[in-house]
Amino acid sequence: MTAPPSSTYRLQLHPGFDFAAASEVAGYLADLGVSHVYTSPLLQAAAGSTHGYDVVDHSHADGQLGGEPGRLAFTERLRELGLGCVVDLVPNHMSVAVPAENRWWWDVLEHGRSAEHADHFDIDWSPGRILLPVLGDGPAELDRLAVVDGQLDHAGRRFPIAPGSSGGTPQQVHARQHYELASWRRTAELNYRRFFDVTELAGIRVELPAVFDATHREVLRWVAAGDVDGLRLDHVDGLADPAGYLARLAGATPQAWIVVEKILQPGEHLPPGWPCAGTTGYDSAREVTGVLVDPAGTDALTRVYADLTGEPADFAELAHDCKLRAAQTLLAAETRRLAGLLPAAGVASAVEQAIAEVMACFRVYRSYLPESGGQHLAAAVAEATRRRPDLTAAITAVSSAARRAGGEFATRLQQTTGMVMAKGVEDTAFYRYHRLVAVNEVGGDPVQLGLSLEEFHAAAAARQRDWPLSMTALSTHDTKRSEDVRARLIVLAELPDRWAAAARDWSARRPPPDPNLGYLTWQTLVGAWPLPAHRASAYLLKAAREAKQHTSWSEADESYEAAVREFVAAVYADRALLSGVSAFVDSIAGPGRSNALTQKLVQLTMPGVPDVYQGSELWDLSLVDPDNRRPVDYGLRRDLLARLDGRQVGDIVGDILGDMAPAGDAVGLAKLHVVAQSLRLRAERPAVFTGSYSALPATGVRADHVLAFTRADAAITVGTRLPLGLERGGGWQDTRLPLPPGGWADRLTGRPHAGEVQMGHLLAGLPVALLVSD
């Protein structure tokens, strides 16, 4: 491997922010201190794609971004600035939304099993034709077919016609094709693997050497040319053989830094021996946010949530039920395909139920057999048998088939459990369970509120030992809420009673369509305030659809959704209510910013390679996508960074950043200062941040409010935990931090320190410190 990144900065490229725009931003990123620009996928995506994960052609850079000339100019600009490049890669699926855009898919639809690319997609040909659930729900949809320019046309959407099959009416022509156009309601009969429940994204068989070569040839050319230094691999859980895929990729890119989008549950680890640097950082986000949550608020928040909503407090049971529903409805096609591989296991319906139950009982996204994960399968089988003793025989058959390494059932089950977890938990349960939504995060565990200092330090030390070059992150394009929203919301764990009174008052003033949505609304307003009405309305409608209780994406309840819109409008029309929200936010904004600065400094200096998500170097109060993909004002950030760089460090803190009250630092100069100084220090002294990690305990009455650690005995990170409790307790009092021998200077303030330092002196002006040995 060439020198790994000291840090990365994520850019979301799309037609409105292309290679040229990224090139213009690159100079600012170099000034900020990042070593590598980390981009969303760059291969040709579907027309109008806003994210790049819907690739239609792997042979060239996306023309919507500027194509190959634009990519080369972007690469040259990065070289001029001494910046590296990390590219997101999508090995699991392709977009088939518009068949004509994807020549492989068009070929398969036109020629069926004899197509040159028939094996490129994961298709079950046993039904005879590929089911395409793309039509409306009416009985006369096929009557709208026409033959236009030698193609089948349905409302302007074109499909190929097999050679020699074009005679007769359009309906007769359709009946002779290798595909069947059908109602979207027939997705349970789908016979090709897809990305989760997205019918427009078809799974590809990258485990086949020919498919691997065809899908990776262009990106590997970029790596070989030195244009790309690292790869981020999307959704490895969807692959038939992740370990084999990684081995092949690592063999083809021996110098590249490779990280995998792998969501690890608490206590879970990457399979040992995987040839990669680690994950993309959801596990680190859980740990960094978790150590700042006050676990003492757990019982009170549980009572508040139950009292105000009537919802059950058992998240584990809710998650199981949502996963089971996902396996039986959204992913019914995948469950049925698995059942078809166990013909001797009993009645078909019982087999499907057993498979769905086992998948719902998985506590992790995927087991990796045979290299690891056997305990996860065993636990899921045991739990499924406990829940459904009537299915014991079928569950036993599932267990036996799942343990046959290399067998088709075992492979497909492993590909599917992650889909069930994602759709059941991330995209359903997280939108139903709102005790404290700050911990409802990808890779998070809403059951546990808070992580002890000891648990955090143990996790960080393990990362340094096992995966020291793993990516760390706080915000990503997939996070449910930005890091700063979470930082503010976790303050609620320190004041559950006052929060309960506020939420109860607001609900009484403006009753929501249902209490649970109301409870989510109040947390959303508090976390992201000031939040414009249109963003709040869009988010709450998405949340309601994801929850799938009163409405959904596939079965929209217009009256309920109208009620949601009316509720949001009424809330924003109620000046007294909004004044109350604003006042509540003012009362916790300072502690929220303290949390935000602490978690950012910790993430930037803990073991791993830190990523900064676009725009998050200032305060960023974004919600789930597409809210977190709004345009970033880089002109503002460039000007503010220049403003900071034009001042002496002491003047910066004393004159600009000293006031952490709600009225001060409205845009986030403090955060920009912390980010820039941390990234620059990492770039200047990379060995320090790949070196040892040790907890640095404080002493005194408020010692548990200090989160501190050393890196390679040459840098010390100090942050503040539970800041509201610290304020209530009278401040730092006699709490001290014993520094290692020698002299130290705070990179953020310029002040020198040595010996046993009083915390009030060390953190005067800022709630964090970054000490560097002299």
FENTARA-V400217 format. One line per field, one symbol per residue. ss: DSSP state (H for helix, E for strand, L for the rest). psi: psi as a letter, one per 40 degrees, with the letter a starting at -180 (. if undefined). A space follows every 10 residues. Layout:
ss=???
psi=???
//
This chain:
ss=LLLLLLEEEE ELLELLELHH HHHHHHHHHH HHLLLEEEEL LLEEELLLLL LLLLEEEEEE ELHHHLHHHH HHHHHHHHHH HLLEEEEEEL LLEEELLLHH HLHHHHHHHH HHHHLLLHHH ELELHHHLLE EEEEELLLLL HHHHEEEELL EEEELLEEEL LLLLLLLLLH HHHHHLLLEE EEEHHHHHHL LELEELLEEE EEEELLLLHH HHHHHHHHHH HHHHLLLLLE EEELLHHHLL LHHHHHHHHH HHLLLLEEEE LLLLLLLLLL LLLLLLLEEL LHHHHHHHHH LLLLHHHHHH HHHHHHHHHL LLLLHHHHHH HHHHHHHHLL LHHHHHHHHL LLLLLLLHHH HHHHHHHHHH LLLLLLLLLL LLLHHHHHHH HHHHHHHLHH HHHHHHHHHH HHLLLLLHHH HHHHHHHHHH HHHHHHLLHH HLLLLLHHHL LLLLLLLLLL LLHHHHHHHH HHHHHHLLLL EELLLLLLLL ELHHHHHHHH HHHHLHHHHH HHHHHHHHHL LLLLHHHHHH HHHHHHHHLL LLHHHHHHHH HHHHHHHLLL LLLLLLLHHH HHHHHHHHHH HHHLHHHHHH HHHHHHHHHH HHHHHHHHHH HHHHHLLLEE EEELLLLLLL LLELLLHHHL LLLHHHHHHH HHHHHLLLHH HHHHHHHLLL LLLLLLLLHH HHHHHHHHHH HHHHLHHHHL LLEEELLEEL LLHHHEEEEE ELLLEEEEEE LLHHHHHHLL LLLLLEEEEE EEEEEELLLL LEEEEEEEHH HHLLLLLLEE EEEL
psi=hihiidiihh hhiidegadd dddddddddd ddeidhhhii ieihiihehe deegheheei ihdeeeaddd dddddddddd efiahhhhhg ediihedgdd dhdddddddd eadeideded ighhededih hggeiaeiee ddeeiihhfe ihhhfehiii hihefeiaid ddddeeieih hiieefdeei fiiihbfhde hhiigeehdd ddddeedddd ddddeedhei hhhhgddeid gddddddddd degdeihhih ghhhiheiii hiehgieaae eddddddddd eehheeeddd ddddddddde iiegdddddd dddddddecd fdddddddde egdeeahddd dddddddddd eheidiigie dieddddddd dddddddgde eddddddddd ddegheiddd dddddddddd ddddcdecdd edhfdgedeg iheigedhhi hidddddddd ddddddgeei iiidiieeid iiddddddde ddeefddddd dddddddddg hididddddd dddddddehh hidddddddd dddddddfde iiddghhddd dddddddddd deegdddddd ddddddeedd dddddddddd dddeeihihi hhiheeeihh giaiiedefi ihgddddddd ddddeeiidd ddddddedhe ideifddfdd dddddddddd ddddgdddee aihhigiiia dfdeehhiii hffeihhhih ifddddddee aebehihhii iiiihhddee iiiiahhhdd ddfhdieiig hhh.
//
